[in-house]
Amino acid sequence: MTIQTVLIAVILVAFAIAAALTIVRIVVGPSILDRAVASDVLLTEVLCILGAEMVINQHTRSIPIMLIIAAVGVFGSISVARFVARRDQ
């Protein structure tokens, strides 16, 4: 076993556990803000996985995908914040 194989296994296990816990928080809730934060965390995990894949395979082809995912996360957070702010008034 090489160090790269061990590193990939550790990354996969860590991100799988984090994703499972995040999906549980999205399903359980209890509020819309909990679900919104959990979905942002899940998007961040996807970004980290793509970044780790780029480092392991030594390329930069995933950067446009990462930018789109980051933009979706930002706009989604802004939308939820505006929705909650209007609902509280």
Protein Blocks (a to p, Z undefined) as FASTA:
>chain_A
ZZklmmmmmmmmmmmmmmmmmmmmmmnomamklmmmmmmmmmmmmmmmmmmmmmmnopak
lmmmmmmmmmmmmmmmmmmmmmmmmmmZZ
